[in-house]
């Protein structure tokens, strides 16, 4: 923790997360390669796809860092009203973004900002649970409920962005919010809870427990993966729960556990490093909400509007991805000279 009270390694993780997210998004939005045969793309463009895959760290890291931050926010303010206000603000930002980016979202889409808003609203309840084993039990129950719901709904192994915004399906908006949106509450809230648990371990100087938690998560994932060999003869609606999967959409238990362990390992390792306040990635993390929304609105919707969406060759796309990603890093540095005044982070603090 630095002299301004910020936990800079968490800002660093958020900065990495938003940079990796831009790598992934820009790498898709500029590139003229069709994505209908993902295996062929990985084989033909291994380096490009390896860089693109770093975006898989982003959403889990954002959500876990939000849980970590909620723990310390509660330690500092202890105000349920502030949590609720900030949650409503994030939900509002999320729905505004839905309307600003109709090429990707419908009005009912449930993306990561919506999830974070919900998590903040319910965080006073979660933070009242002082025993971490109870929070881990809640995570387990949430995972089991998710499996049941996905089985009941016959959730496919992978679904499209159109489906994730389709509020006309049976269950309507609630189906998107809880089960089949981009980042449904079930099971994605588990990353937020994992962040709360890791913050408690860090605060109580039991950092090694973060490592144990991460190892237990990956161990459970490996057990489930191995167990799949005993269920291969059953129908797909059961065997899908014993696969890793290659997509977040939807996320199944093994992938969920692997990603939780990845984020926890990152928190554990980076917690030993004293990052400076003026570190470029730390500064990007402090502006991550603004960067997150701007890069989607400007580039996803903007490229569609001007007819430049996914028309560039591989080398040009890669260079554009790097250029605009690090342009946002530079913007974060320059904005920090004005204490991020008029950013969305600044606005949220003012409103709450």
C-alpha positions in Angstrom: 0.0 0.0 0.0 1.4 3.4 -1.0 1.3 6.7 0.8 -1.9 7.7 -1.0 -3.7 4.6 0.5 -3.9 2.7 -2.8 -3.0 -1.0 -3.1 -0.9 -0.6 -6.2 -0.5 -4.3 -7.0 -4.3 -4.4 -7.4 -4.1 -1.3 -9.7 -1.3 -3.1 -11.6 -3.5 -6.2 -12.1 -6.4 -4.0 -13.3 -4.0 -2.3 -15.7 -2.8 -5.6 -17.1 -6.4 -6.8 -17.4 -7.6 -3.8 -19.4 -4.5 -3.9 -21.7 -5.0 -7.6 -22.3 -8.7 -6.9 -23.0 -7.7 -4.3 -25.6 -5.3 -6.8 -27.2 -8.2 -9.3 -27.5 -10.8 -6.9 -28.7 -8.7 -4.9 -31.1 -7.1 -8.2 -32.3 -10.7 -9.3 -33.4 -12.2 -5.9 -34.4 -9.5 -5.0 -36.9 -8.7 -8.5 -38.3 -10.3 -9.7 -41.5 -10.0 -13.4 -40.7 -13.3 -15.3 -40.3 -13.7 -16.9 -36.8 -16.0 -19.8 -37.8 -13.2 -22.3 -37.5 -11.2 -21.4 -34.4 -9.0 -24.5 -34.5 -7.7 -23.6 -37.9 -7.0 -20.0 -36.9 -5.0 -21.1 -33.9 -3.0 -23.5 -36.1 -2.4 -20.9 -38.8 -1.7 -17.9 -36.6 -0.3 -19.2 -33.3 1.5 -16.1 -32.1 -1.4 -13.7 -33.0 -3.8 -16.0 -31.2 -1.5 -16.4 -28.2 -1.5 -12.6 -27.7 -5.3 -12.6 -28.3 -5.7 -15.3 -25.6 -4.2 -13.0 -22.9 -7.7 -11.4 -22.9 -9.0 -14.5 -21.1 -7.4 -13.1 -17.9 -9.2 -9.8 -18.1 -12.8 -10.3 -17.0 -11.9 -12.7 -14.1 -9.2 -10.3 -12.9 -11.4 -7.3 -13.1 -14.1 -9.0 -11.1 -11.8 -10.5 -8.5 -10.0 -7.1 -8.1 -13.5 -5.5 -7.5 -14.1 -8.0 -4.7 -10.6 -7.3 -3.3 -11.3 -3.5 -3.5 -14.8 -4.0 -1.9 -13.2 -5.5 1.2 -10.9 -2.5 1.7 -13.6 0.0 0.8 -15.7 -1.6 3.6 -12.7 -1.3 6.0 -12.4 2.4 5.1 -16.0 3.5 4.9 -18.2 0.7 6.2 -21.1 2.3 4.4 -23.7 0.1 2.8 -25.2 3.1 1.0 -22.0 3.9 -0.8 -21.8 0.3 -2.1 -25.4 0.5 -3.3 -24.8 3.9 -5.0 -21.7 2.7 -6.7 -23.4 -0.5 -7.8 -26.3 1.5 -9.3 -23.9 3.8 -11.1 -22.0 0.9 -12.6 -25.3 -0.7 -13.7 -26.3 2.6 -15.3 -23.0 2.9 -17.1 -23.5 -0.7 -18.4 -27.0 0.0 -19.8 -25.8 3.3 -21.3 -23.1 1.3 -23.1 -25.7 -1.2 -24.3 -27.5 1.7 -26.1 -24.2 3.2 -27.4 -23.0 -0.1 -28.9 -26.0 -1.6 -30.7 -23.7 -3.6 -33.0 -22.8 -5.8 -30.1 -25.4 -5.4 -27.4 -29.2 -5.2 -27.1 -30.8 -3.1 -24.4 -31.0 -6.2 -22.2 -27.4 -7.4 -22.5 -25.7 -8.3 -19.3 -22.0 -7.5 -19.6 -19.2 -7.2 -17.1 -20.2 -3.7 -15.9 -23.7 -5.0 -15.1 -22.2 -7.9 -13.1 -19.9 -5.6 -11.2 -22.8 -3.3 -10.4 -24.8 -6.2 -9.0 -21.8 -7.5 -7.0 -21.3 -4.1 -5.3 -25.0 -3.9 -4.4 -24.9 -7.3 -2.7 -21.4 -6.9 -1.3 -22.6 -5.6 2.1 -24.2 -9.0 2.7 -21.2 -10.9 1.5 -18.8 -8.8 3.7 -20.9 -9.5 6.8 -19.8 -13.2 6.4 -16.6 -13.2 8.4 -15.7 -16.9 7.9 -13.9 -17.6 4.7 -14.9 -21.2 4.7 -18.6 -20.1 4.6 -17.8 -17.9 1.5 -16.1 -20.9 -0.1 -19.2 -22.9 0.7 -21.3 -20.3 -1.0 -19.1 -20.4 -4.1 -19.5 -24.2 -4.2 -23.3 -23.9 -3.9 -23.4 -21.2 -6.6 -21.4 -23.5 -8.9 -23.7 -26.4 -8.3 -26.8 -24.3 -8.9 -25.2 -23.0 -12.1 -24.6 -26.6 -13.3 -28.2 -27.5 -12.6 -29.5 -24.4 -14.4 -27.2 -25.0 -17.4 -28.4 -28.6 -17.5 -32.1 -27.6 -17.2 -31.8 -24.9 -20.0 -29.7 -27.3 -22.2 -27.1 -24.5 -22.5 -25.0 -25.2 -25.6 -21.3 -25.7 -25.4 -20.8 -22.3 -27.0 -23.2 -19.6 -28.0 -23.0 -16.4 -30.1 -23.2 -12.8 -29.1 -26.6 -12.5 -30.6 -27.9 -15.2 -28.2 -26.3 -13.5 -25.2 -28.5 -10.5 -25.9 -31.7 -12.3 -26.9 -34.2 -11.3 -24.3 -37.0 -13.0 -26.3 -35.9 -16.5 -25.2 -37.9 -18.3 -22.5 -37.0 -16.6 -19.3 -36.3 -13.3 -21.0 -34.1 -10.8 -19.3 -33.7 -12.9 -16.1 -32.2 -15.7 -18.2 -29.5 -13.3 -19.5 -28.8 -11.9 -16.0 -28.6 -15.2 -14.2 -27.6 -17.8 -16.7 -26.9 -17.0 -20.3 -25.8 -13.4 -20.7 -22.2 -12.4 -21.4 -21.3 -12.5 -17.7 -24.3 -14.0 -15.8 -24.4 -13.7 -12.1 -24.3 -17.5 -11.9 -21.4 -18.4 -11.8 -19.4 -15.2 -12.4 -20.0 -13.7 -9.0 -17.7 -16.4 -7.7 -14.7 -14.3 -8.9 -15.9 -11.4 -6.8 -16.2 -13.6 -3.8 -12.8 -15.1 -4.4 -11.5 -11.5 -4.4 -13.1 -10.8 -1.1 -11.5 -13.9 0.4 -8.0 -13.1 -1.0 -8.3 -9.6 0.5 -9.1 -11.0 3.9 -6.1 -13.3 3.7 -3.9 -10.4 2.6 -5.2 -8.0 5.3 -4.8 -10.6 8.1 -1.2 -11.3 6.9 -2.1 -14.9 5.8 -0.9 -14.5 2.3 0.1 -18.2 1.9 -3.6 -19.0 2.3 -4.2 -17.2 -1.1 -1.7 -19.7 -2.6 -3.5 -22.6 -0.9 -6.8 -21.4 -2.2 -5.4 -21.2 -5.7 -3.9 -24.6 -5.5 -7.1 -26.1 -4.2 -9.0 -24.5 -7.1 -6.7 -25.9 -9.7 -6.6 -29.3 -7.9 -10.4 -29.5 -8.0 -10.4 -28.6 -11.7 -8.0 -31.4 -12.4 -10.1 -33.9 -10.4 -13.2 -32.9 -12.4 -11.3 -33.1 -15.7 -10.0 -36.6 -14.8 -13.4 -37.7 -13.6 -14.8 -37.0 -17.1 -13.3 -40.2 -18.4 -15.9 -42.1 -16.3 -18.8 -40.2 -17.8 -17.9 -40.2 -21.5 -20.7 -42.6 -22.4 -23.4 -40.3 -21.1 -25.2 -37.7 -23.1 -23.5 -34.4 -23.9 -25.7 -32.5 -21.5 -23.8 -34.2 -18.7 -20.3 -34.7 -20.2 -20.0 -31.0 -21.0 -19.5 -30.3 -17.3 -16.3 -32.3 -17.4 -14.7 -30.4 -20.3 -12.4 -27.4 -20.1 -14.1 -25.6 -23.0 -12.4 -22.9 -25.1 -14.8 -20.1 -24.5 -16.3 -18.0 -21.7 -19.7 -18.2 -23.4 -20.8 -20.1 -21.4 -18.3 -20.8 -18.7 -18.3 -24.4 -17.3 -16.9 -25.5 -13.9 -13.4 -26.6 -14.9 -12.7 -23.4 -16.8 -14.1 -21.4 -13.9 -11.8 -23.1 -11.4 -8.7 -22.7 -13.7 -9.4 -19.0 -14.1 -10.0 -18.5 -10.3 -6.7 -20.2 -9.6 -4.9 -18.0 -12.3 -6.3 -14.8 -10.7 -5.4 -15.9 -7.2 -1.9 -16.9 -8.2 -1.5 -13.5 -9.8 -2.7 -11.7 -6.6 -0.4 -13.8 -4.5 2.8 -13.3 -6.6 2.2 -9.6 -7.4 1.4 -8.8 -3.7 5.1 -9.1 -3.0 6.0 -6.3 -5.4 5.9 -2.6 -4.3 4.7 -0.9 -7.5 5.2 2.8 -7.7 2.2 5.2 -8.1 3.6 6.4 -11.4 4.0 3.0 -12.9 2.3 3.1 -16.4 0.4 -0.1 -15.9 -0.7 1.1 -12.4 -2.0 4.3 -13.8 -3.8 2.5 -16.5 -5.4 0.4 -13.8 -6.6 3.5 -12.0 -8.4 4.6 -15.2 -9.5 1.1 -16.2 -13.3 1.8 -16.1 -12.9 4.8 -18.4 -10.6 2.9 -20.8 -12.9 -0.1 -20.8 -15.9 1.9 -21.9 -14.1 4.2 -24.3 -12.3 1.5 -26.2 -15.6 -0.4 -26.8 -17.7 2.6 -27.7 -15.1 4.2 -30.0 -13.7 1.2 -31.7 -16.3 -1.5 -31.7 -19.2 0.8 -32.6 -17.0 3.3 -34.4 -15.4 0.8 -36.8 -18.8 -0.6 -37.7 -20.2 2.9 -38.4 -17.4 4.0 -40.7 -17.2 0.6 -42.5 -13.8 -0.4 -41.3 -14.8 -3.3 -39.0 -12.6 -6.4 -39.5 -11.1 -5.4 -42.9 -7.3 -5.3 -42.1 -4.7 -7.9 -42.9 -2.9 -9.8 -40.1 0.3 -7.6 -39.9 -1.7 -4.3 -40.0 -4.2 -5.6 -37.4 -1.4 -6.6 -35.1 0.2 -3.2 -35.4 -3.1 -1.3 -34.9 -3.8 -3.5 -31.8 -0.5 -2.5 -30.3 -0.7 1.1 -31.3 -4.1 1.8 -29.9 -3.7 -0.3 -26.8 -0.6 1.6 -25.8 -2.2 4.9 -26.8 -4.7 4.3 -24.0 -1.7 3.6 -21.7 -0.3 7.0 -22.7 -3.7 8.7 -22.2 -3.8 7.2 -18.7 -0.4 8.7 -17.9 -1.3 12.1 -19.2 -4.7 12.0 -17.5 -3.0 11.2 -14.2 -1.3 14.6 -14.3 -4.8 16.0 -13.8 -5.7 13.5 -11.1 -8.0 11.8 -13.6 -10.4 14.7 -13.3 -13.7 14.2 -15.3 -12.9 10.5 -15.8 -15.7 8.0 -15.1 -13.8 7.0 -11.9 -13.9 10.7 -10.8 -17.6 10.9 -11.7 -18.4 7.8 -9.7 -16.6 9.1 -6.6 -18.4 12.5 -7.0 -21.8 10.8 -7.3 -21.4 8.4 -4.4 
